[in-house]
């Protein structure tokens, strides 16, 4: 019989029941490379082991086997390193990262790379909705299809999707670039403030204040550079979409701000 | 938030779906710890009907008369069934307040359900030849244990873990919902319907009754009504995209079909896995991974998609 306060917890998706968890120290380290099997670990201990390797052991190249679609893996890594997930990840994969180059050989769930600051994430299969939400920098490449609201509130960086995208792609986008090689759903770029969206496939409908943009040499250069950087072959022909700047008042200041300027 | 899941074996083969659905739902416990429910399709027993009903909740106040009242109400249910001409075969007491009854009956199901639910606190959870709905408070493992679902074999199933947003945490508020008064139709839903009262009034005027305040019940009754007027499940689900407002991903099942529909915003998640013999779908891929131990190829359907599979 467990004493009061020691109730056995059999289920812990969010890792909150392990406030005193420590890195399991199971990775095989070989110089600056390391590899470990996550099959029998919890979300929290997988992340602790990953952090131990890149922050304490000086490892720059980590391979993680059997992530098994679990949520919140690889989040908040703020150093330059290379991480490979052999398999699929769940929701919130690689959120808030600043620096790592991540390769995911399976798919990711909703909100992958949320608020990513810099680095590269390559997903070999599909992604869920809200991919690259509020992303600020770096490159996010999804080789399959993505769900709805990709790049919602995007503030920088580049999202490249080789497959199709769902509804409201680029919703309230504020800066950065989105390159979609397949078809997109209704409401593309709805209520966007700024940024560029490139689409190669069919578009179901444009959102409010999203208009075709003028193609320049800089656009050609950007797309060719991104495709060659990530080894994606030769790019298809794209249409460009930008903000019509008719929905918001960009030039007028709030009354309080106007006083300060004068 | 809520989590939903479904499995259907396309070749119609029988599998331990009680265990499989439990593993799927338990892995999504974080989406809804309040209550858990199953709609399971077993093999029909010689044309008999199976009714699951409850007379109280796990959290009903246990007053001095509680046990006596349960005994009287249970006797009343059985005597009303007999009065209607049903031949009772078996009555199983799953918990002191939830029962499974098998019986032969040729009459009208609506009248039978109405007579049972006329008894105070009684609710028919499911009525059909192969459908059985099991739902109660707690996580999947505790419901599985209480109701002995490890022995349940069948061809298809849906399940739901609930985080209550707009109605009580009790069995009446838990999913799946049976499509009163049509046999063998059930629905699980993740989302909120905003024209609930409009549809509730319309359906009540058409003679349907609602034992629950939960908006999701509307979907089951709506689909069954459309199907009784000649539409296929797929046609009825397409029609629902225009007639139901709000955000939803719902899974509907009949005795040999399983379908899923998403609203026009694709606001609620769904991950889909299809193979030649099995279709599995859930709010999160981690639930599907409980059935298949290896890496799988899955995708998220888009807005306004309706997909239906046969067993």
Interface residues (C-beta under 8 A of the other chain):
Chain A: X10 X11 X13 X14 X68 X69 X70 X71 X87 X88 X90 X91 X106 X107 X109 X110 X125 X126 X128 X129 X144 X145 X147 X148 X149 X166 X167 X168 X185 X186
Chain B: X26 X27 X29 X30 X139 X141 X264 X265 X266 X267 X269 X271 X284 X285 X286 X289 X295 X296 X297 X298 X299 X300 X302 X303
